[in-house]
Amino acid sequence: MSKLYLIAAVVALLNVYTLAAPFEELNEITGKAVASDGEDYRLPFTIRPWNYTLKLTPYLQESDGSKRFTFDGEVTIQINSTENTNTLILHSKNLNYTTREYWSETNLTKINLGEGTWNNVTDKLQYTLATPIQAGITYILHFVYNGTMDDDMHGFYRSSYVDANNNTKWIGSTQFQTHHARRAFPSFDEPKFKATFDVTIRRPKTFNSFGNTRILRTDNFTDYEEDVYAPTPRMSTYLLAYIVSEFKQRKNDKFGVIAREEYYDQTEYSFTVGQEILDKLSDYLGIDYYSMGNDKMDMAAIPDFSAGAMENWGLLTYRERALLYDSNSTTLSAQQSIAAVVAHEQTHMWFGDLVTCDWWSYTWLNEGFARYFQYFGTHMVETHMSLDQQFLVDQLQVVMSMDSTNSTNPMSDENTNTPSDLNRMFNSISYNKGASIIRMVKYAIGEENFRKSLQTYLAKYKYNNTVPAYLLEVWQDYWPAETKQYSEAVFNSFTTQVGYPLITVKLSSDKSSFLINQTRFLLRDQSTSDPNLLYTVPISYTTNIESNFEDTTPKFYLPASKLNVNVDLANSVDWLIVNVQESGYYRVNYDETTWHAIHHALTSANYSNIHQLNRAQIVDDLLNLARAHIIEYELALNVLEYLESETNYLPWTAAFNAFSYIGIRLGSDTESFASYILELTAKAYEELGFEPRSNDTSLDIYNRAKILSWSCKYGREDCIQKSKEHFAKINTAAVPVNIRSAVYCNALRYGNESDYDTLFKKFLTSTSATEQTLILSTLGCVTDSKLIEKYFWAIVGDQIRRQDKSSALSSLYTENNENVEPVYKLVTENYDALAESLGSYSTVATVISNLAARFTTESQLQNLKEFNERNKSNFGSSQSTLVAAETTAEENLAWATTRLTSFKNYLVKRKSNGATANTFAVLTLVVCAAIGRFLQ
């Protein structure tokens, strides 16, 4: 092992990455970024705000006449400059100004700013100052203006709902991340321009308002009231929030949950679990939330909300389904989602609000930690949900698919400038991969060191901005001395580079050592992988002799080299498992003999004590290695025959995630695949049963939902029949809540128009956001052409909220392969109406791209090319999405040509072997019976 460490140390020294520049220097660099379109989207860092005093008056009532759905605004911004300048640049969008002026604290004479010059691409509003700003002196900018409250769920926007008395109610709410505060007030709208905010909201007396902080006082006037809020902590513009509504609040002296009045009873769970999670996070991170400058926390359920949730400091906002729990209709899975999203947003109070990424290039510094504690923070409270284990199959394995393509991006991506770039950074790389790398570091340095490092990091950079180098520096202070030399190389390998490695392991003939090497893993075109793209990798492993699946500490670090490294074992072994509990972010392939030994272990008693997370890892790695043609499907599927005895949720989730791709590629040719799935799942279906049991664990409940979904979809008669029986009694006997998805979906898949109408009516009359979401996803299970069209037009219409339309439409073509073609036809023949309904042509382009990813014939691809040729100019900048869809479809068809046959051949061979075995068994019984009669 000493030779191994020596090699690793030398390579680590040769592969030292340059740390990010010091903070001030970095700000100067990133403040002058020029995008590929030639525009400079960033503000200079010479002028810096330190307070906004903001007053807003929204107009939401019919009596407001022509001013309805607009707002008036007035803001004063206190600024300082680091140099003398006659140029002032800030952000503004869709605001109309009546007053624009400035003055200094030493000379109160007001100076008109003039109209300035506005760039409609970058949203920069530039003024040339008649009297230059002097360095070191405080100046006040003063603007009076008005804007519109649109219904696109960005900026200060309007939303509506129908109350229990069938009255339409309007609210005003905000969504400023990443660059929409500029639509509510002129601002320095980048995360590094932190300031405090003093907000006043003027509202009708019948309304109320909520903001980031407590209301200091309410001033009464004849027709309205003004809520004056306490100053916020020093924070970025995207974290400011306010709501004007008739909502009701469940609260105590510090914590509250806000929703429409008729949903008050559904706020109890989030009110309880939210306080518990906040307390646990405060304790773990070493800084009490209420000590950070904001002594209250509210969480609000918004009827129309584009994001899943938003981390506004002290006023977290959510989609209703992400916050409201109804004990009669919310599934355990949806309840888990509520707790987890609450944990995610609350984590942002530390990672994002208190300490904020310097620029969206480093979004993962906010979102990676939020996603990590979404699972591990919730686990501190709702232990029974086993979110610490679900992380693997929900996050790490899912992002590995995206990160194994040539189109992926690095976690830290300096090429981030345009609004499109900013949107791209809020993808699975920043969230899932960010959290996975954070988890990997935790295992590398140990839980206690990890916790202390986060406490140090937060204390050191509170109320300021951060870059990855700052986090690395703190982590290095807590990295074990014997492996600290690899810390920088590990960190930069996975944050500045794309992708991840495939670790190949070859056990020696005497099984007393193994060779190990690496290359980047790609799902397609492995030969195109950059040979210089190498990683420093923490390697953990155990063997059948040790059988220690609890020790996730790396045993050594594989250097960023193409060289084979030999590792000696203490004893000769039958098999080894590398990447204990899949603690590292990489895949593992073994020599064929070792794969067969692992297969034998999996089919032995209790899976030879191989941990459920490693069983999930084996399933996921095998199916993706076969998909990438690194191993043959025959080997992968042969090992995975062990699934016939598997009943654990985690390996089955890994299997279903990977089988989904194959199921899509098969199109309508699923007869053999259906038989295969039904045989593999037979034991799990039998043991779990169709009906819920009183002794179910949370993972049993989740596993049953998946097993039923796949069993019914692929024709298990008992499953289909029981679904129909439950659905037939839907108006008189409630379907058990945790099997509703399977029951509803399969009742429609094998049902008729009356069944569709029954379920759609239930959607319209439901008062539970979580149940409405479930129903929308299951309505898409219809297969009848008339019902496909009926649901399509229901989605285009007004009965389904815009925020829910895309997911509802997705269900219409993801639940059944045969729906892809008719839905594609409906979308492309009615794309103008769909664009109006969804809000943009770019969203329609995404729908077409998603449909194209499920094409299985050349004629479908040709139809797409012809559509693009005729219509792509109507899609503006989203033309690129349509063109990329052609490439994706071509690649999928090519994959099916080269790889699908081997998968099908295995199923044919398997069926033939099964038939032979069955014939032999029957003949044996006949012979035995004959012998028995003869002996009588």
LINLIN-V121767 format. One record per residue. N is the residue number from 0. RES is the residue in three letters. SS is DSSP state (helix for helix, strand for strand, loop for the rest). PSI is psi in whole degrees, -180 to 180 (NA if undefined). Layout:
n;res;ss;psi
N;RES;SS;PSI
N;RES;SS;PSI
This chain:
n;res;ss;psi
0;MET;loop;-28
1;SER;helix;-37
2;LYS;helix;-40
3;LEU;helix;-47
4;TYR;helix;-35
5;LEU;helix;-46
6;ILE;helix;-47
7;ALA;helix;-40
8;ALA;helix;-43
9;VAL;helix;-46
10;VAL;helix;-38
11;ALA;helix;-40
12;LEU;helix;-35
13;LEU;helix;-17
14;ASN;loop;32
15;VAL;loop;131
16;TYR;loop;149
17;THR;loop;127
18;LEU;loop;156
19;ALA;loop;154
20;ALA;loop;160
21;PRO;loop;161
22;PHE;helix;-54
23;GLU;helix;-43
24;GLU;helix;-41
25;LEU;helix;-43
26;ASN;helix;-39
27;GLU;helix;-41
28;ILE;helix;-55
29;THR;helix;-19
30;GLY;loop;-5
31;LYS;loop;27
32;ALA;loop;136
33;VAL;strand;127
34;ALA;loop;172
35;SER;loop;-23
36;ASP;loop;4
37;GLY;loop;-5
38;GLU;loop;145
39;ASP;strand;108
40;TYR;loop;-10
41;ARG;loop;148
42;LEU;loop;147
43;PRO;loop;151
44;PHE;loop;18
45;THR;loop;-39
46;ILE;strand;128
47;ARG;strand;130
48;PRO;strand;152
49;TRP;strand;-8
50;ASN;strand;140
51;TYR;strand;130
52;THR;strand;111
53;LEU;strand;131
54;LYS;strand;128
55;LEU;strand;141
56;THR;strand;104
57;PRO;strand;151
58;TYR;strand;108
59;LEU;loop;-9
60;GLN;loop;153
61;GLU;helix;-32
62;SER;helix;-11
63;ASP;helix;-7
64;GLY;helix;-131
65;SER;helix;-18
66;LYS;helix;-5
67;ARG;loop;137
68;PHE;loop;30
69;THR;strand;175
70;PHE;strand;151
71;ASP;strand;145
72;GLY;strand;150
73;GLU;strand;132
74;VAL;strand;139
75;THR;strand;135
76;ILE;strand;121
77;GLN;strand;126
78;ILE;strand;160
79;ASN;strand;157
80;SER;strand;146
81;THR;loop;-6
82;GLU;loop;160
83;ASN;loop;133
84;THR;strand;149
85;ASN;strand;18
86;THR;strand;127
87;LEU;strand;125
88;ILE;strand;129
89;LEU;strand;-176
90;HIS;strand;146
91;SER;loop;144
92;LYS;loop;127
93;ASN;loop;32
94;LEU;loop;140
95;ASN;strand;125
96;TYR;strand;141
97;THR;strand;-23
98;THR;strand;131
99;ARG;strand;110
100;GLU;strand;168
101;TYR;strand;161
102;TRP;strand;168
103;SER;strand;161
104;GLU;loop;-18
105;THR;loop;-13
106;ASN;strand;106
107;LEU;strand;6
108;THR;strand;125
109;LYS;strand;135
110;ILE;strand;128
111;ASN;strand;133
112;LEU;loop;-21
113;GLY;loop;-174
114;GLU;loop;-28
115;GLY;loop;-178
116;THR;strand;123
117;TRP;strand;130
118;ASN;loop;113
119;ASN;loop;-2
120;VAL;loop;-47
121;THR;loop;-10
122;ASP;loop;16
123;LYS;strand;133
124;LEU;strand;114
125;GLN;strand;132
126;TYR;strand;138
127;THR;strand;119
128;LEU;strand;133
129;ALA;strand;-38
130;THR;strand;116
131;PRO;strand;152
132;ILE;strand;134
133;GLN;loop;140
134;ALA;loop;141
135;GLY;loop;-1
136;ILE;loop;139
137;THR;loop;133
138;TYR;strand;156
139;ILE;strand;124
140;LEU;strand;139
141;HIS;strand;125
142;PHE;strand;136
143;VAL;strand;135
144;TYR;strand;177
145;ASN;strand;160
146;GLY;strand;179
147;THR;strand;145
148;MET;loop;94
149;ASP;loop;178
150;ASP;loop;26
151;ASP;loop;6
152;MET;loop;30
153;HIS;loop;154
154;GLY;strand;-146
155;PHE;strand;103
156;TYR;strand;170
157;ARG;strand;149
158;SER;strand;158
159;SER;strand;163
160;TYR;strand;164
161;VAL;strand;125
162;ASP;loop;-176
163;ALA;loop;-21
164;ASN;loop;14
165;ASN;loop;27
166;ASN;loop;137
167;THR;strand;125
168;LYS;strand;140
169;TRP;strand;144
170;ILE;strand;161
171;GLY;strand;131
172;SER;strand;175
173;THR;strand;152
174;GLN;strand;104
175;PHE;loop;-23
176;GLN;loop;135
177;THR;loop;-25
178;HIS;loop;44
179;HIS;loop;1
180;ALA;helix;-32
181;ARG;helix;-16
182;ARG;helix;-10
183;ALA;loop;-28
184;PHE;loop;147
185;PRO;loop;135
186;SER;strand;164
187;PHE;loop;86
188;ASP;loop;58
189;GLU;loop;150
190;PRO;loop;-26
191;LYS;loop;-12
192;PHE;loop;77
193;LYS;loop;147
194;ALA;strand;172
195;THR;strand;158
196;PHE;strand;127
197;ASP;strand;111
198;VAL;strand;139
199;THR;strand;131
200;ILE;strand;121
201;ARG;strand;131
202;ARG;strand;160
203;PRO;strand;154
204;LYS;loop;-23
205;THR;loop;-7
206;PHE;loop;169
207;ASN;strand;171
208;SER;strand;156
209;PHE;strand;144
210;GLY;strand;-174
211;ASN;loop;-35
212;THR;loop;-177
213;ARG;loop;156
214;ILE;strand;123
215;LEU;strand;-42
216;ARG;strand;160
217;THR;strand;120
218;ASP;strand;129
219;ASN;strand;134
220;PHE;loop;180
221;THR;loop;-50
222;ASP;loop;-3
223;TYR;strand;173
224;GLU;strand;155
225;GLU;strand;122
226;ASP;strand;120
227;VAL;strand;121
228;TYR;strand;151
229;ALA;loop;152
230;PRO;loop;145
231;THR;loop;165
232;PRO;loop;169
233;ARG;loop;119
234;MET;strand;172
235;SER;loop;157
236;THR;helix;-33
237;TYR;helix;-10
238;LEU;helix;-5
239;LEU;loop;143
240;ALA;loop;153
241;TYR;strand;153
242;ILE;strand;135
243;VAL;strand;121
244;SER;strand;-175
245;GLU;loop;31
246;PHE;loop;163
247;LYS;strand;148
248;GLN;strand;130
249;ARG;strand;123
250;LYS;strand;162
251;ASN;loop;-156
252;ASP;loop;-14
253;LYS;loop;-31
254;PHE;strand;139
255;GLY;strand;154
256;VAL;strand;131
257;ILE;strand;135
258;ALA;strand;172
259;ARG;loop;151
260;GLU;helix;-41
261;GLU;helix;-10
262;TYR;helix;11
263;TYR;helix;-43
264;ASP;helix;-23
265;GLN;helix;2
266;THR;helix;-4
267;GLU;helix;-44
268;TYR;helix;-50
269;SER;helix;-32
270;PHE;helix;-42
271;THR;helix;-54
272;VAL;helix;-30
273;GLY;helix;-42
274;GLN;helix;-39
275;GLU;helix;-44
276;ILE;helix;-43
277;LEU;helix;-41
278;ASP;helix;-43
279;LYS;helix;-41
280;LEU;helix;-41
281;SER;helix;-44
282;ASP;helix;-46
283;TYR;helix;-40
284;LEU;helix;-6
285;GLY;loop;7
286;ILE;loop;116
287;ASP;loop;131
288;TYR;helix;-46
289;TYR;helix;-3
290;SER;helix;1
291;MET;loop;6
292;GLY;loop;3
293;ASN;loop;113
294;ASP;loop;23
295;LYS;loop;158
296;MET;strand;123
297;ASP;strand;149
298;MET;strand;128
299;ALA;strand;137
300;ALA;strand;118
301;ILE;strand;129
302;PRO;loop;-44
303;ASP;loop;117
304;PHE;loop;123
305;SER;loop;-41
306;ALA;loop;168
307;GLY;loop;-39
308;ALA;strand;168
309;MET;strand;139
310;GLU;loop;33
311;ASN;loop;131
312;TRP;loop;112
313;GLY;loop;-9
314;LEU;strand;78
315;LEU;strand;135
316;THR;strand;144
317;TYR;strand;155
318;ARG;strand;151
319;GLU;helix;-39
320;ARG;helix;-19
321;ALA;helix;-1
322;LEU;loop;-26
323;LEU;loop;129
324;TYR;loop;126
325;ASP;loop;117
326;SER;loop;-22
327;ASN;loop;-18
328;SER;loop;-10
329;THR;loop;124
330;THR;loop;162
331;LEU;helix;-37
332;SER;helix;-43
333;ALA;helix;-37
334;GLN;helix;-43
335;GLN;helix;-42
336;SER;helix;-40
337;ILE;helix;-51
338;ALA;helix;-42
339;ALA;helix;-41
340;VAL;helix;-37
341;VAL;helix;-46
342;ALA;helix;-40
343;HIS;helix;-52
344;GLU;helix;-37
345;GLN;helix;-35
346;THR;helix;-34
347;HIS;loop;-20
348;MET;loop;-30
349;TRP;loop;-52
350;PHE;strand;90
351;GLY;loop;-46
352;ASP;loop;-57
353;LEU;loop;-48
354;VAL;strand;120
355;THR;strand;139
356;CYS;strand;140
357;ASP;loop;-36
358;TRP;loop;163
359;TRP;helix;-9
360;SER;helix;-27
361;TYR;helix;38
362;THR;loop;-32
363;TRP;helix;-25
364;LEU;helix;-27
365;ASN;helix;-57
366;GLU;helix;-30
367;GLY;helix;-45
368;PHE;helix;-38
369;ALA;helix;-42
370;ARG;helix;-38
371;TYR;helix;-51
372;PHE;helix;-16
373;GLN;helix;-36
374;TYR;helix;-54
375;PHE;helix;-24
376;GLY;helix;-44
377;THR;helix;-36
378;HIS;helix;-26
379;MET;loop;-24
380;VAL;loop;-56
381;GLU;loop;67
382;THR;helix;-35
383;HIS;helix;-17
384;MET;helix;-14
385;SER;loop;40
386;LEU;helix;-24
387;ASP;helix;-31
388;GLN;helix;-35
389;GLN;helix;-25
390;PHE;helix;-42
391;LEU;helix;-50
392;VAL;helix;-24
393;ASP;helix;-37
394;GLN;helix;-64
395;LEU;helix;-52
396;GLN;helix;-32
397;VAL;helix;-45
398;VAL;helix;-24
399;MET;helix;-32
400;SER;helix;-48
401;MET;helix;-36
402;ASP;loop;3
403;SER;loop;28
404;THR;loop;162
405;ASN;loop;-6
406;SER;loop;6
407;THR;loop;169
408;ASN;loop;157
409;PRO;loop;160
410;MET;loop;-48
411;SER;loop;108
412;ASP;loop;104
413;GLU;loop;-21
414;ASN;loop;64
415;THR;loop;104
416;ASN;loop;-54
417;THR;loop;164
418;PRO;helix;-36
419;SER;helix;-41
420;ASP;helix;-44
421;LEU;helix;-43
422;ASN;helix;-38
423;ARG;helix;-34
424;MET;helix;-14
425;PHE;loop;56
426;ASN;loop;-173
427;SER;helix;-22
428;ILE;helix;-48
429;SER;helix;-39
430;TYR;helix;-71
431;ASN;helix;-50
432;LYS;helix;-41
433;GLY;helix;-48
434;ALA;helix;-36
435;SER;helix;-38
436;ILE;helix;-38
437;ILE;helix;-44
438;ARG;helix;-41
439;MET;helix;-42
440;VAL;helix;-39
441;LYS;helix;-45
442;TYR;helix;-30
443;ALA;helix;-37
444;ILE;helix;-12
445;GLY;loop;148
446;GLU;helix;-47
447;GLU;helix;-42
448;ASN;helix;-39
449;PHE;helix;-48
450;ARG;helix;-47
451;LYS;helix;-37
452;SER;helix;-39
453;LEU;helix;-39
454;GLN;helix;-42
455;THR;helix;-45
456;TYR;helix;-47
457;LEU;helix;-41
458;ALA;helix;-35
459;LYS;helix;-35
460;TYR;helix;16
461;LYS;loop;141
462;TYR;loop;12
463;ASN;strand;-176
464;ASN;strand;165
465;THR;strand;158
466;VAL;loop;164
467;PRO;helix;-35
468;ALA;helix;-33
469;TYR;helix;-42
470;LEU;helix;-44
471;LEU;helix;-44
472;GLU;helix;-42
473;VAL;helix;-44
474;TRP;helix;-38
475;GLN;helix;-32
476;ASP;helix;-22
477;TYR;helix;4
478;TRP;loop;135
479;PRO;loop;136
480;ALA;loop;-36
481;GLU;loop;-17
482;THR;loop;7
483;LYS;helix;-28
484;GLN;helix;-20
485;TYR;helix;-6
486;SER;helix;-47
487;GLU;helix;-41
488;ALA;helix;-40
489;VAL;helix;-49
490;PHE;helix;-50
491;ASN;helix;-29
492;SER;helix;-42
493;PHE;helix;-12
494;THR;helix;-31
495;THR;loop;-15
496;GLN;loop;156
497;VAL;loop;160
498;GLY;loop;-161
499;TYR;loop;165
500;PRO;strand;154
501;LEU;strand;119
502;ILE;strand;121
503;THR;strand;129
504;VAL;strand;130
505;LYS;strand;114
506;LEU;strand;137
507;SER;loop;164
508;SER;loop;-33
509;ASP;loop;2
510;LYS;loop;31
511;SER;loop;1
512;SER;strand;170
513;PHE;strand;150
514;LEU;strand;143
515;ILE;strand;137
516;ASN;strand;179
517;GLN;strand;156
518;THR;strand;161
519;ARG;strand;140
520;PHE;loop;128
521;LEU;loop;140
522;LEU;loop;-31
523;ARG;loop;153
524;ASP;loop;52
525;GLN;helix;-30
526;SER;helix;-18
527;THR;helix;0
528;SER;loop;135
529;ASP;loop;116
530;PRO;loop;-17
531;ASN;loop;-2
532;LEU;loop;97
533;LEU;loop;160
534;TYR;loop;148
535;THR;loop;120
536;VAL;strand;125
537;PRO;strand;123
538;ILE;strand;123
539;SER;loop;153
540;TYR;strand;163
541;THR;strand;168
542;THR;strand;173
543;ASN;loop;-23
544;ILE;loop;-51
545;GLU;loop;-50
546;SER;loop;46
547;ASN;loop;96
548;PHE;loop;10
549;GLU;loop;-20
550;ASP;loop;100
551;THR;loop;5
552;THR;loop;132
553;PRO;loop;136
554;LYS;loop;-24
555;PHE;strand;171
556;TYR;strand;123
557;LEU;strand;123
558;PRO;loop;162
559;ALA;loop;76
560;SER;loop;154
561;LYS;loop;-3
562;LEU;loop;148
563;ASN;loop;137
564;VAL;strand;131
565;ASN;strand;132
566;VAL;strand;122
567;ASP;strand;144
568;LEU;loop;154
569;ALA;loop;-30
570;ASN;loop;162
571;SER;loop;141
572;VAL;loop;162
573;ASP;loop;-39
574;TRP;loop;164
575;LEU;strand;154
576;ILE;strand;119
577;VAL;strand;141
578;ASN;loop;69
579;VAL;helix;128
580;GLN;helix;26
581;GLU;helix;49
582;SER;loop;-24
583;GLY;loop;159
584;TYR;loop;77
585;TYR;loop;162
586;ARG;strand;161
587;VAL;strand;133
588;ASN;strand;143
589;TYR;strand;165
590;ASP;loop;158
591;GLU;helix;-36
592;THR;helix;-42
593;THR;helix;-38
594;TRP;helix;-43
595;HIS;helix;-35
596;ALA;helix;-38
597;ILE;helix;-41
598;HIS;helix;-45
599;HIS;helix;-40
600;ALA;helix;-40
601;LEU;helix;-27
602;THR;loop;3
603;SER;loop;176
604;ALA;helix;132
605;ASN;helix;33
606;TYR;helix;29
607;SER;helix;30
608;ASN;helix;19
609;ILE;loop;127
610;HIS;loop;146
611;GLN;helix;-32
612;LEU;helix;-37
613;ASN;helix;-29
614;ARG;helix;-41
615;ALA;helix;-39
616;GLN;helix;-46
617;ILE;helix;-45
618;VAL;helix;-50
619;ASP;helix;-45
620;ASP;helix;-46
621;LEU;helix;-49
622;LEU;helix;-31
623;ASN;helix;-32
624;LEU;helix;-39
625;ALA;helix;-41
626;ARG;helix;-36
627;ALA;loop;0
628;HIS;loop;33
629;ILE;loop;-32
630;ILE;loop;167
631;GLU;loop;150
632;TYR;helix;-32
633;GLU;helix;-42
634;LEU;helix;-48
635;ALA;helix;-48
636;LEU;helix;-29
637;ASN;helix;-45
638;VAL;helix;-39
639;LEU;helix;1
640;GLU;helix;-21
641;TYR;helix;-21
642;LEU;helix;-20
643;GLU;helix;-22
644;SER;helix;1
645;GLU;loop;134
646;THR;loop;4
647;ASN;loop;141
648;TYR;helix;-39
649;LEU;helix;-52
650;PRO;helix;-35
651;TRP;helix;-37
652;THR;helix;-43
653;ALA;helix;-42
654;ALA;helix;-49
655;PHE;helix;-40
656;ASN;helix;-43
657;ALA;helix;-38
658;PHE;helix;-25
659;SER;helix;-41
660;TYR;helix;-44
661;ILE;helix;-41
662;GLY;helix;-39
663;ILE;helix;-46
664;ARG;helix;-27
665;LEU;helix;-20
666;GLY;loop;-124
667;SER;loop;-2
668;ASP;loop;70
669;THR;loop;10
670;GLU;helix;-50
671;SER;helix;-39
672;PHE;helix;-40
673;ALA;helix;-45
674;SER;helix;-41
675;TYR;helix;-48
676;ILE;helix;-43
677;LEU;helix;-35
678;GLU;helix;-42
679;LEU;helix;-37
680;THR;loop;1
681;ALA;helix;-47
682;LYS;helix;-44
683;ALA;helix;-43
684;TYR;helix;-43
685;GLU;helix;-44
686;GLU;helix;-40
687;LEU;helix;-36
688;GLY;loop;167
689;PHE;loop;-39
690;GLU;loop;145
691;PRO;loop;152
692;ARG;loop;154
693;SER;loop;-26
694;ASN;loop;15
695;ASP;loop;136
696;THR;loop;170
697;SER;helix;-43
698;LEU;helix;-31
699;ASP;helix;-44
700;ILE;helix;-44
701;TYR;helix;-40
702;ASN;helix;-42
703;ARG;helix;-44
704;ALA;helix;-41
705;LYS;helix;-44
706;ILE;helix;-42
707;LEU;helix;-42
708;SER;helix;-50
709;TRP;helix;-37
710;SER;helix;-46
711;CYS;helix;-43
712;LYS;helix;-39
713;TYR;loop;20
714;GLY;loop;21
715;ARG;loop;114
716;GLU;helix;-41
717;ASP;helix;-41
718;CYS;helix;-46
719;ILE;helix;-45
720;GLN;helix;-44
721;LYS;helix;-34
722;SER;helix;-46
723;LYS;helix;-40
724;GLU;helix;-44
725;HIS;helix;-44
726;PHE;helix;-33
727;ALA;helix;-24
728;LYS;loop;18
729;ILE;loop;-31
730;ASN;loop;-8
731;THR;loop;-24
732;ALA;loop;122
733;ALA;loop;135
734;VAL;loop;134
735;PRO;loop;130
736;VAL;helix;-37
737;ASN;helix;-1
738;ILE;helix;11
739;ARG;helix;-38
740;SER;helix;-48
741;ALA;helix;-43
742;VAL;helix;-51
743;TYR;helix;-47
744;CYS;helix;-48
745;ASN;helix;-24
746;ALA;helix;-36
747;LEU;helix;-37
748;ARG;helix;-39
749;TYR;loop;18
750;GLY;loop;-157
751;ASN;loop;-173
752;GLU;helix;-35
753;SER;helix;-39
754;ASP;helix;-42
755;TYR;helix;-48
756;ASP;helix;-38
757;THR;helix;-45
758;LEU;helix;-37
759;PHE;helix;-37
760;LYS;helix;-39
761;LYS;helix;-37
762;PHE;helix;-46
763;LEU;helix;-31
764;THR;helix;-9
765;SER;loop;143
766;THR;loop;18
767;SER;loop;118
768;ALA;helix;-36
769;THR;helix;-39
770;GLU;helix;-39
771;GLN;helix;-41
772;THR;helix;-44
773;LEU;helix;-43
774;ILE;helix;-43
775;LEU;helix;-38
776;SER;helix;-31
777;THR;helix;-24
778;LEU;helix;-27
779;GLY;loop;-3
780;CYS;loop;-7
781;VAL;loop;148
782;THR;loop;-16
783;ASP;loop;134
784;SER;helix;-37
785;LYS;helix;-41
786;LEU;helix;-32
787;ILE;helix;-47
788;GLU;helix;-39
789;LYS;helix;-44
790;TYR;helix;-35
791;PHE;helix;-47
792;TRP;helix;-26
793;ALA;helix;-38
794;ILE;helix;-42
795;VAL;helix;-30
796;GLY;loop;-164
797;ASP;loop;-2
798;GLN;loop;-14
799;ILE;loop;130
800;ARG;loop;148
801;ARG;helix;-40
802;GLN;helix;-22
803;ASP;helix;-7
804;LYS;helix;-45
805;SER;helix;-44
806;SER;helix;-36
807;ALA;helix;-44
808;LEU;helix;-39
809;SER;helix;-42
810;SER;helix;-25
811;LEU;helix;-21
812;TYR;helix;-6
813;THR;helix;-23
814;GLU;loop;-26
815;ASN;loop;124
816;ASN;loop;-36
817;GLU;loop;-11
818;ASN;helix;-14
819;VAL;helix;-49
820;GLU;helix;-49
821;PRO;helix;-34
822;VAL;helix;-40
823;TYR;helix;-42
824;LYS;helix;-45
825;LEU;helix;-42
826;VAL;helix;-48
827;THR;helix;-26
828;GLU;helix;-15
829;ASN;loop;35
830;TYR;helix;-27
831;ASP;helix;-47
832;ALA;helix;-37
833;LEU;helix;-38
834;ALA;helix;-39
835;GLU;helix;-41
836;SER;helix;-44
837;LEU;helix;-19
838;GLY;loop;-13
839;SER;loop;158
840;TYR;helix;-27
841;SER;helix;-36
842;THR;helix;-39
843;VAL;helix;-40
844;ALA;helix;-38
845;THR;helix;-41
846;VAL;helix;-47
847;ILE;helix;-42
848;SER;helix;-44
849;ASN;helix;-38
850;LEU;helix;-44
851;ALA;helix;-31
852;ALA;loop;-12
853;ARG;loop;7
854;PHE;loop;145
855;THR;loop;3
856;THR;loop;155
857;GLU;helix;-33
858;SER;helix;-35
859;GLN;helix;-43
860;LEU;helix;-42
861;GLN;helix;-40
862;ASN;helix;-40
863;LEU;helix;-46
864;LYS;helix;-41
865;GLU;helix;-40
866;PHE;helix;-46
867;ASN;helix;-41
868;GLU;helix;-39
869;ARG;helix;-35
870;ASN;helix;-9
871;LYS;helix;-26
872;SER;helix;-23
873;ASN;helix;-10
874;PHE;helix;4
875;GLY;helix;-132
876;SER;helix;-14
877;SER;helix;3
878;GLN;helix;-37
879;SER;helix;-33
880;THR;helix;-41
881;LEU;helix;-40
882;VAL;helix;-42
883;ALA;helix;-31
884;ALA;helix;-36
885;GLU;helix;-45
886;THR;helix;-44
887;THR;helix;-45
888;ALA;helix;-42
889;GLU;helix;-43
890;GLU;helix;-41
891;ASN;helix;-40
892;LEU;helix;-40
893;ALA;helix;-40
894;TRP;helix;-44
895;ALA;helix;-37
896;THR;helix;-39
897;THR;helix;-26
898;ARG;helix;-27
899;LEU;helix;-31
900;THR;helix;-42
901;SER;helix;-35
902;PHE;helix;-47
903;LYS;helix;-39
904;ASN;helix;-38
905;TYR;helix;-42
906;LEU;helix;-39
907;VAL;helix;-46
908;LYS;helix;-42
909;ARG;helix;-44
910;LYS;helix;-41
911;SER;helix;-44
912;ASN;helix;-39
913;GLY;helix;-42
914;ALA;helix;-41
915;THR;helix;-44
916;ALA;helix;-40
917;ASN;helix;-41
918;THR;helix;-43
919;PHE;helix;-41
920;ALA;helix;-42
921;VAL;helix;-45
922;LEU;helix;-39
923;THR;helix;-45
924;LEU;helix;-41
925;VAL;helix;-47
926;VAL;helix;-45
927;CYS;helix;-41
928;ALA;helix;-40
929;ALA;helix;-43
930;ILE;helix;-40
931;GLY;helix;-43
932;ARG;helix;-38
933;PHE;helix;-41
934;LEU;helix;-24
935;GLN;loop;NA
